Amino acid sequence: MSEIDARREAVAQSTGQEPGQEPGQESGQESGQLSGDADPLHLANQICFAVYSAAHAFNRIYKPLLDRIGLTYPQYLVLLLLWEEDGQTMKTLGQRLYLDSGTLTPLLKRLEAAGLVTRARDAADERLMRISLTEAGASLREKARPFPDEIVCASGRPAERLVALRDEILALRDNLHACAAPDRGAA
């Protein structure tokens, strides 16, 4: 059994499906190819490139919005998490954003230098670094409030369809993480 087949089987077992079975697909039914009858090695037939290029398109829409409030996209993602729950640990932020500490630390230092967050050792466990919003960081939330509607508008899709698409992409991400590291599950 190849490594890829072993990973597919591990993912199938973790999701209760047969290897290669699509969610909602009847058992024994053939799973379709991504590329249909076309060459599977054409760039246009790659789902990874579709997701990658869509991410670049999102960044092109977000850039002018975030420029208005002086943030980069990764900084915005950190603030989104802190607006959900202030005072999270650096470790939790890294896990939720899929960023390692070597990437997250300079990002947080820039947010701190901009006066948007503070970094402080946890009083109960000095090994943990807690990240908290400053008043300025908290106040950016209101300035960012219109961004989701602007993204929906730019997408040309109804909000309900975007929610379904987001859920499909998250499921895809989770399956890919499980396949990449079946012994650890989603990273």
HELIX and SHEET records of a PDB file:
HELIX    1   1 GLU A    3  THR A   15  1                                  13    
HELIX    2   2 LEU A   43  ASN A   45  5                                   3    
HELIX    3   3 ILE A   47  ARG A   68  1                                  22    
HELIX    4   4 TYR A   73  GLU A   84  1                                  12    
HELIX    5   5 MET A   90  LEU A   97  1                                   8    
HELIX    6   6 SER A  101  ALA A  113  1                                  13    
HELIX    7   7 GLU A  135  ALA A  144  1                                  10    
HELIX    8   8 PHE A  147  SER A  155  1                                   9    
HELIX    9   9 ALA A  159  ALA A  180  1                                  22    
SHEET    1   A 3 GLN A  88  THR A  89  0                                        
SHEET    2   A 3 MET A 129  LEU A 133 -1                                        
SHEET    3   A 3 VAL A 117  ARG A 121 -1                                        
END                                                                             
